[in-house]
Amino acid sequence: MRPYKTADLPVEVVFDTAGNYFINEGDVIKSGTWQLQREGGSYFGLVTTPGNLWFHGRIFFCGNEVLFNNSYIDGWDNVFVRK
């Protein structure tokens, strides 16, 4: 089993309905565009421009959390909590 840890810095992400995203990693703000795409079967993922390390894999929602699940192909999983 893979050990999990929290991000080294506070990370905040905003997705707007116009297809833009904003990532605040401490003092660094990054932005780009996003759109949904099929990730095989009935799963969805995001295509982002520019690419980033946070939003890879299938998307799962549970309560106030969203999981970007990339471990099924030996990548990282990233979980965000809605505030």
C-alpha positions as CSV (number, residue, x, y, z in Angstrom):
1,M,0.0,0.0,0.0
2,R,1.2,3.5,-0.9
3,P,1.8,5.9,2.0
4,Y,-0.2,9.1,1.8
5,K,0.7,12.5,3.0
6,T,-0.7,16.0,2.9
7,A,0.7,18.7,0.6
8,D,3.9,20.4,1.8
9,L,2.2,23.8,1.3
10,P,-1.4,24.9,1.6
11,V,-3.0,24.3,-1.8
12,E,-6.3,26.0,-2.9
13,V,-8.0,25.3,-6.2
14,V,-10.8,27.1,-7.9
15,F,-12.7,25.8,-11.0
16,D,-15.0,28.3,-12.6
17,T,-17.9,27.6,-14.9
18,A,-16.1,29.3,-17.8
19,G,-13.5,26.5,-17.9
20,N,-10.7,28.2,-16.0
21,Y,-8.8,26.9,-13.0
22,F,-6.6,28.7,-10.4
23,I,-4.2,27.0,-8.1
24,N,-2.8,28.8,-5.1
25,E,0.3,27.0,-3.8
26,G,1.6,29.1,-1.0
27,D,2.9,32.3,-2.7
28,V,2.6,30.9,-6.2
29,I,-0.6,31.2,-8.3
30,K,-1.0,29.2,-11.4
31,S,-3.9,29.2,-13.9
32,G,-5.2,27.6,-17.0
33,T,-8.2,26.0,-18.6
34,W,-10.0,22.7,-18.0
35,Q,-12.5,20.5,-19.7
36,L,-14.0,17.1,-18.9
37,Q,-13.0,14.0,-20.9
38,R,-13.9,10.3,-20.7
39,E,-11.4,8.2,-18.8
40,G,-12.6,4.8,-20.0
41,G,-15.9,3.3,-19.1
42,S,-18.1,5.6,-17.1
43,Y,-15.3,7.6,-15.5
44,F,-14.3,11.2,-16.2
45,G,-11.1,13.1,-15.9
46,L,-9.8,16.6,-16.7
47,V,-7.8,17.9,-19.6
48,T,-5.9,21.0,-18.5
49,T,-3.9,23.6,-20.4
50,P,-1.2,23.9,-19.3
51,G,-0.9,20.5,-17.8
52,N,-0.2,20.2,-14.0
53,L,0.5,17.6,-11.4
54,W,-2.7,18.0,-9.4
55,F,-5.6,16.9,-11.7
56,H,-4.5,13.6,-13.2
57,G,-6.7,10.5,-13.3
58,R,-10.3,9.6,-12.8
59,I,-12.5,12.0,-10.7
60,F,-14.5,10.7,-7.7
61,F,-16.7,12.8,-5.4
62,C,-17.6,11.9,-1.9
63,G,-19.3,14.4,0.4
64,N,-17.1,17.5,0.4
65,E,-14.1,15.8,-1.1
66,V,-12.9,15.3,-4.7
67,L,-10.3,12.6,-5.5
68,F,-8.2,12.7,-8.7
69,N,-7.4,9.0,-8.9
70,N,-4.3,8.2,-10.9
71,S,-2.9,5.3,-8.8
72,Y,-4.7,2.7,-11.0
73,I,-1.9,3.4,-13.6
74,D,0.8,3.8,-10.9
75,G,0.4,7.6,-10.6
76,W,-0.4,9.8,-7.6
77,D,-3.8,10.3,-6.0
78,N,-4.8,13.9,-5.0
79,V,-7.7,14.7,-2.7
80,F,-9.1,18.1,-2.2
81,V,-11.6,19.2,0.5
82,R,-14.3,21.7,-0.4
83,K,-14.4,24.8,1.9
